[in-house]
Amino acid sequence: MKVIISGYGKMGHMIEAVLAQKGIECVAASEDIAAIDPAVAGECVCIDFTTPEAFRKNYPVLAANFKAVVVGTTGWNDIKDEVISCFEKAGTPMIYSSNYSIGVNVLFAAVKRASELLAGHGYTPSIHEVHHVHKLDAPSGTAKTLGSIVEKGIGQSVEITSERIGEVPGIHSVKFPSGCDNLTFTHEAFSREGFAQGAVAAAQMTEGLEGVHDFQELLFK
């Protein structure tokens, strides 16, 4: 497998390091993915960690040119149907997630089950997330994913609050308080490495894959 990284910020550098650890060739890391030769792109999996604005501009190029694409960029849920349709029409496999941390995906599964079990028992859920001051979107894509999971499972709306502090990699807490007790699920990232490890694992999953998939459905199938 060969990989090209779209976006060469802190996550791009971490992904490059993980690829090197695993002996996977990183052909290029680019802030201008449209400048990559399509003949080269066609032999590579693209791992995209850019900005919502860059992804909105680039996703047709990603779908048209690459062997497969792993999308870690968030903030494009409002055009999700268009993006999925674009990749499906191009016949390019895509894996997407609001968070590639294995631990966060376990959090998603645990919160889903808890929400279903607590429905109708007087619990009022809330979500709080903390990230570094450089993060552009608030609430985070992960918090939004947790919100949709909770709302679907428990059948009521959920408040999401956000903080931006220093260089915090990411903390997500889901609380289920009632008049009698409180149940809390928290995931705290110590660095960006867990996200990079998961994204590279997703890139490896694209071998022989068809269609568009949420990372979690592939991880726990």
C-alpha positions as CSV (number, residue, x, y, z in Angstrom):
1,M,0.0,0.0,0.0
2,K,1.1,3.5,-0.9
3,V,-0.2,6.6,0.9
4,I,-0.5,10.3,0.1
5,I,-1.4,12.6,2.9
6,S,-3.7,15.6,2.2
7,G,-2.9,18.3,4.8
8,Y,0.5,18.5,6.4
9,G,-0.2,20.1,9.7
10,K,0.3,18.4,13.1
11,M,-2.0,15.5,12.2
12,G,-0.3,15.1,8.8
13,H,3.1,14.9,10.5
14,M,1.9,12.3,13.0
15,I,0.3,10.2,10.3
16,E,3.6,10.3,8.4
17,A,5.4,9.1,11.5
18,V,3.0,6.2,12.0
19,L,3.3,5.2,8.4
20,A,7.1,5.1,8.8
21,Q,6.7,2.9,12.0
22,K,4.6,0.4,10.0
23,G,6.9,0.4,6.9
24,I,4.2,1.9,4.7
25,E,5.4,4.1,1.9
26,C,4.3,7.8,2.1
27,V,4.6,9.0,-1.5
28,A,3.8,12.6,-0.6
29,A,2.3,15.0,1.9
30,S,0.7,18.0,0.3
31,E,-1.3,21.1,1.2
32,D,-2.4,21.2,-2.5
33,I,-3.8,17.7,-3.2
34,A,-5.1,18.9,-6.6
35,A,-1.5,19.3,-7.7
36,I,-0.7,15.6,-7.4
37,D,-0.3,13.8,-10.7
38,P,-3.5,11.7,-11.2
39,A,-1.3,8.8,-12.5
40,V,0.5,8.8,-9.1
41,A,-2.7,9.4,-7.1
42,G,-4.4,6.4,-8.8
43,E,-1.9,4.1,-7.1
44,C,-2.3,5.6,-3.6
45,V,-4.7,5.8,-0.7
46,C,-5.2,9.4,0.4
47,I,-5.5,10.2,4.1
48,D,-7.2,13.6,4.4
49,F,-6.8,15.7,7.5
50,T,-7.3,19.3,6.1
51,T,-10.0,21.9,7.0
52,P,-13.7,21.8,6.3
53,E,-13.2,24.5,3.6
54,A,-10.4,22.6,1.9
55,F,-12.3,19.3,1.9
56,R,-15.4,20.9,0.4
57,K,-13.2,22.1,-2.4
58,N,-11.1,18.9,-2.8
59,Y,-13.5,16.0,-2.4
60,P,-14.4,15.8,-6.1
61,V,-10.6,15.6,-6.9
62,L,-10.1,12.9,-4.2
63,A,-13.0,10.8,-5.6
64,A,-11.8,11.1,-9.2
65,N,-8.1,10.5,-8.8
66,F,-7.3,8.3,-5.8
67,K,-7.4,4.5,-5.4
68,A,-9.2,5.0,-2.0
69,V,-9.7,7.8,0.5
70,V,-9.7,8.0,4.3
71,V,-11.4,11.2,5.5
72,G,-10.6,12.5,9.0
73,T,-11.6,16.1,8.3
74,T,-14.9,17.1,10.0
75,G,-17.3,20.0,9.5
76,W,-18.9,18.8,6.2
77,N,-21.9,16.9,7.6
78,D,-24.3,19.3,5.8
79,I,-23.0,18.0,2.4
80,K,-22.6,14.4,3.5
81,D,-25.1,13.1,0.9
82,E,-23.4,14.9,-1.9
83,V,-19.9,13.6,-0.9
84,I,-21.1,10.0,-0.6
85,S,-22.8,10.2,-3.9
86,C,-19.7,11.6,-5.5
87,F,-17.5,8.8,-4.3
88,E,-20.1,6.1,-5.2
89,K,-20.4,7.5,-8.7
90,A,-16.6,7.5,-9.1
91,G,-16.4,4.0,-7.7
92,T,-13.8,5.1,-5.2
93,P,-13.8,3.5,-1.8
94,M,-14.1,6.0,1.1
95,I,-13.9,5.6,4.9
96,Y,-14.9,8.5,7.0
97,S,-15.1,9.2,10.7
98,S,-15.4,12.1,13.1
99,N,-12.6,10.4,15.1
100,Y,-10.3,7.6,14.3
101,S,-9.2,6.8,17.8
102,I,-10.0,3.2,18.7
103,G,-10.9,4.3,22.2
104,V,-13.4,6.9,20.9
105,N,-15.1,4.4,18.7
106,V,-15.5,2.1,21.8
107,L,-17.0,5.2,23.5
108,F,-19.4,5.6,20.7
109,A,-20.5,1.9,21.1
110,A,-20.8,2.2,24.9
111,V,-22.8,5.4,24.8
112,K,-25.1,4.0,22.2
113,R,-26.0,1.0,24.4
114,A,-26.3,3.2,27.6
115,S,-28.6,5.6,25.8
116,E,-30.9,2.8,24.8
117,L,-30.9,1.3,28.3
118,L,-31.6,4.6,30.0
119,A,-34.4,5.7,27.7
120,G,-37.6,6.4,29.6
121,H,-35.9,6.3,33.1
122,G,-35.6,10.0,33.8
123,Y,-32.1,10.7,32.7
124,T,-31.1,14.0,31.1
125,P,-27.9,13.6,29.0
126,S,-25.3,16.3,28.3
127,I,-22.0,16.3,26.4
128,H,-18.9,18.4,27.1
129,E,-15.8,18.5,25.0
130,V,-12.4,20.2,25.4
131,H,-9.8,20.8,22.7
132,H,-6.7,22.9,21.9
133,V,-7.1,26.5,20.9
134,H,-6.2,25.7,17.3
135,K,-9.3,23.6,16.6
136,L,-11.5,25.4,14.1
137,D,-14.9,23.7,14.7
138,A,-17.0,23.8,17.9
139,P,-18.6,21.6,18.9
140,S,-16.2,19.0,17.6
141,G,-17.2,16.4,15.1
142,T,-16.8,13.8,17.7
143,A,-19.2,15.6,20.1
144,K,-21.7,16.0,17.3
145,T,-21.5,12.2,16.6
146,L,-22.0,11.5,20.3
147,G,-25.0,13.9,20.3
148,S,-26.7,12.1,17.5
149,I,-26.0,8.7,19.1
150,V,-27.5,9.8,22.4
151,E,-30.5,11.6,20.8
152,K,-31.4,8.5,18.8
153,G,-30.9,6.1,21.7
154,I,-32.6,8.0,24.5
155,G,-35.2,9.8,22.4
156,Q,-34.5,13.4,23.6
157,S,-32.3,16.3,22.7
158,V,-28.9,16.7,24.3
159,E,-26.9,19.9,25.2
160,I,-23.4,20.1,23.9
161,T,-20.8,22.5,25.4
162,S,-17.3,23.2,24.2
163,E,-14.0,24.7,25.6
164,R,-10.8,25.6,23.8
165,I,-7.8,25.4,26.2
166,G,-4.1,25.4,25.5
167,E,-2.9,22.3,23.6
168,V,-5.4,19.8,24.9
169,P,-5.6,16.9,22.3
170,G,-9.2,16.1,23.1
171,I,-11.5,15.2,26.0
172,H,-15.1,14.1,25.5
173,S,-17.5,13.4,28.4
174,V,-21.1,12.2,28.2
175,K,-23.1,12.5,31.4
176,F,-26.5,10.9,32.2
177,P,-27.7,12.5,35.4
178,S,-31.0,11.8,37.0
179,G,-32.6,12.7,40.3
180,C,-31.0,9.6,41.9
181,D,-27.6,9.2,40.3
182,N,-25.2,10.1,37.5
183,L,-23.5,7.9,34.9
184,T,-20.5,9.4,33.1
185,F,-18.4,8.2,30.1
186,T,-15.2,10.1,29.4
187,H,-12.5,9.6,26.8
188,E,-9.2,11.6,27.1
189,A,-6.6,11.6,24.4
190,F,-3.0,12.0,25.5
191,S,-1.7,12.9,22.1
192,R,-2.7,12.8,18.4
193,E,-1.0,9.4,17.9
194,G,-4.2,7.4,18.6
195,F,-6.0,9.3,15.9
196,A,-3.1,8.7,13.4
197,Q,-2.9,5.0,14.3
198,G,-6.6,4.6,13.6
199,A,-6.5,6.5,10.3
200,V,-3.6,4.3,9.1
201,A,-5.6,1.2,10.1
202,A,-8.5,2.6,8.1
203,A,-6.2,3.0,5.1
204,Q,-5.2,-0.6,5.4
205,M,-8.9,-1.6,5.5
206,T,-9.5,0.0,2.0
207,E,-7.6,-2.9,0.3
208,G,-10.3,-4.8,-1.6
209,L,-13.1,-2.5,-0.1
210,E,-16.0,-1.2,-2.2
211,G,-18.3,1.7,-1.4
212,V,-18.5,4.3,1.4
213,H,-18.2,3.3,5.0
214,D,-18.2,4.8,8.5
215,F,-15.0,3.6,10.3
216,Q,-16.9,2.2,13.2
217,E,-19.0,-0.2,11.1
218,L,-15.8,-1.7,9.7
219,L,-14.0,-1.7,13.1
220,F,-16.6,-3.7,14.9
221,K,-18.1,-5.8,12.2
